Amino acid sequence: MSDSSLAMKEENIEKASKALKAMGHPLRLKILCVLGDKELPVMDIVSKVGTTQSNISQHIDILREKEIIVSRRDGSKILCKVRDVQILNLLQSMQKTFCNI
């Protein structure tokens, strides 16, 4: 194995580790299960997850800081989605196993 392929694997391992750590909180995993491959407004996430907007926003901020999701403003709405295909693939595997919604 070359040094460059090892470095690439280390980068992927770090990314997966960071993602799994962020997803390790039950509410954050629930948010991600609701999002899946969709882009949703925060208030839709709130209604589907079933907690307060403030609580959801705090956890969305953590997911954003950990580079799991991205968000954008559309008028008065904040829309969120999973950041990249690697995270989405990881999430889809977790959804098949754990989410069942």
BAZAPA-959791 format. One record per residue (C-alpha): residue number from 1; residue in one letter; x, y, z. Coordinates in steps of 0.05 Angstrom, whole numbers. Layout:
BEGIN
{num: NUM, residuo: A, X: X, Y: Y, Z: Z}
...
This chain:
BEGIN
{num: 1, residuo: M, X: 0, Y: 0, Z: 0}
{num: 2, residuo: S, X: 29, Y: 67, Z: -20}
{num: 3, residuo: D, X: 36, Y: 126, Z: 27}
{num: 4, residuo: S, X: -15, Y: 166, Z: -13}
{num: 5, residuo: S, X: -69, Y: 112, Z: -10}
{num: 6, residuo: L, X: -56, Y: 105, Z: 65}
{num: 7, residuo: A, X: -64, Y: 180, Z: 73}
{num: 8, residuo: M, X: -130, Y: 177, Z: 33}
{num: 9, residuo: K, X: -155, Y: 121, Z: 77}
{num: 10, residuo: E, X: -136, Y: 160, Z: 139}
{num: 11, residuo: E, X: -176, Y: 220, Z: 113}
{num: 12, residuo: N, X: -236, Y: 175, Z: 101}
{num: 13, residuo: I, X: -229, Y: 143, Z: 170}
{num: 14, residuo: E, X: -227, Y: 212, Z: 202}
{num: 15, residuo: K, X: -288, Y: 234, Z: 163}
{num: 16, residuo: A, X: -327, Y: 170, Z: 182}
{num: 17, residuo: S, X: -306, Y: 175, Z: 254}
{num: 18, residuo: K, X: -328, Y: 248, Z: 259}
{num: 19, residuo: A, X: -394, Y: 232, Z: 225}
{num: 20, residuo: L, X: -409, Y: 172, Z: 269}
{num: 21, residuo: K, X: -393, Y: 213, Z: 332}
{num: 22, residuo: A, X: -440, Y: 268, Z: 310}
{num: 23, residuo: M, X: -494, Y: 217, Z: 292}
{num: 24, residuo: G, X: -486, Y: 183, Z: 359}
{num: 25, residuo: H, X: -537, Y: 226, Z: 394}
{num: 26, residuo: P, X: -608, Y: 197, Z: 388}
{num: 27, residuo: L, X: -640, Y: 263, Z: 368}
{num: 28, residuo: R, X: -587, Y: 278, Z: 315}
{num: 29, residuo: L, X: -596, Y: 208, Z: 285}
{num: 30, residuo: K, X: -671, Y: 219, Z: 284}
{num: 31, residuo: I, X: -660, Y: 286, Z: 248}
{num: 32, residuo: L, X: -617, Y: 250, Z: 196}
{num: 33, residuo: C, X: -668, Y: 194, Z: 189}
{num: 34, residuo: V, X: -721, Y: 246, Z: 174}
{num: 35, residuo: L, X: -676, Y: 282, Z: 124}
{num: 36, residuo: G, X: -651, Y: 222, Z: 86}
{num: 37, residuo: D, X: -636, Y: 245, Z: 15}
{num: 38, residuo: K, X: -686, Y: 303, Z: 19}
{num: 39, residuo: E, X: -677, Y: 377, Z: 31}
{num: 40, residuo: L, X: -727, Y: 398, Z: 85}
{num: 41, residuo: P, X: -745, Y: 462, Z: 121}
{num: 42, residuo: V, X: -727, Y: 463, Z: 195}
{num: 43, residuo: M, X: -800, Y: 468, Z: 215}
{num: 44, residuo: D, X: -816, Y: 403, Z: 176}
{num: 45, residuo: I, X: -760, Y: 369, Z: 214}
{num: 46, residuo: V, X: -788, Y: 397, Z: 279}
{num: 47, residuo: S, X: -858, Y: 369, Z: 265}
{num: 48, residuo: K, X: -831, Y: 301, Z: 244}
{num: 49, residuo: V, X: -781, Y: 293, Z: 301}
{num: 50, residuo: G, X: -829, Y: 319, Z: 354}
{num: 51, residuo: T, X: -789, Y: 366, Z: 397}
{num: 52, residuo: T, X: -780, Y: 441, Z: 401}
{num: 53, residuo: Q, X: -753, Y: 485, Z: 345}
{num: 54, residuo: S, X: -699, Y: 510, Z: 392}
{num: 55, residuo: N, X: -676, Y: 439, Z: 408}
{num: 56, residuo: I, X: -675, Y: 418, Z: 335}
{num: 57, residuo: S, X: -637, Y: 482, Z: 316}
{num: 58, residuo: Q, X: -583, Y: 467, Z: 368}
{num: 59, residuo: H, X: -573, Y: 397, Z: 340}
{num: 60, residuo: I, X: -575, Y: 421, Z: 268}
{num: 61, residuo: D, X: -519, Y: 470, Z: 287}
{num: 62, residuo: I, X: -478, Y: 412, Z: 314}
{num: 63, residuo: L, X: -490, Y: 371, Z: 250}
{num: 64, residuo: R, X: -470, Y: 432, Z: 209}
{num: 65, residuo: E, X: -407, Y: 444, Z: 250}
{num: 66, residuo: K, X: -387, Y: 371, Z: 241}
{num: 67, residuo: E, X: -399, Y: 378, Z: 165}
{num: 68, residuo: I, X: -455, Y: 326, Z: 164}
{num: 69, residuo: I, X: -509, Y: 372, Z: 137}
{num: 70, residuo: V, X: -512, Y: 439, Z: 101}
{num: 71, residuo: S, X: -567, Y: 490, Z: 104}
{num: 72, residuo: R, X: -589, Y: 549, Z: 63}
{num: 73, residuo: R, X: -640, Y: 604, Z: 69}
{num: 74, residuo: D, X: -699, Y: 606, Z: 21}
{num: 75, residuo: G, X: -741, Y: 667, Z: 38}
{num: 76, residuo: S, X: -760, Y: 658, Z: 111}
{num: 77, residuo: K, X: -745, Y: 583, Z: 112}
{num: 78, residuo: I, X: -680, Y: 548, Z: 129}
{num: 79, residuo: L, X: -672, Y: 486, Z: 87}
{num: 80, residuo: C, X: -626, Y: 429, Z: 109}
{num: 81, residuo: K, X: -597, Y: 369, Z: 73}
{num: 82, residuo: V, X: -542, Y: 318, Z: 81}
{num: 83, residuo: R, X: -476, Y: 348, Z: 58}
{num: 84, residuo: D, X: -446, Y: 295, Z: 11}
{num: 85, residuo: V, X: -456, Y: 227, Z: -20}
{num: 86, residuo: Q, X: -408, Y: 191, Z: 27}
{num: 87, residuo: I, X: -447, Y: 215, Z: 88}
{num: 88, residuo: L, X: -512, Y: 199, Z: 52}
{num: 89, residuo: N, X: -488, Y: 128, Z: 37}
{num: 90, residuo: L, X: -469, Y: 119, Z: 110}
{num: 91, residuo: L, X: -536, Y: 147, Z: 131}
{num: 92, residuo: Q, X: -574, Y: 102, Z: 83}
{num: 93, residuo: S, X: -540, Y: 41, Z: 112}
{num: 94, residuo: M, X: -559, Y: 64, Z: 181}
{num: 95, residuo: Q, X: -630, Y: 79, Z: 159}
{num: 96, residuo: K, X: -639, Y: 9, Z: 131}
{num: 97, residuo: T, X: -617, Y: -19, Z: 198}
{num: 98, residuo: F, X: -645, Y: 29, Z: 249}
{num: 99, residuo: C, X: -695, Y: 81, Z: 223}
{num: 100, residuo: N, X: -753, Y: 44, Z: 192}
{num: 101, residuo: I, X: -796, Y: 105, Z: 180}
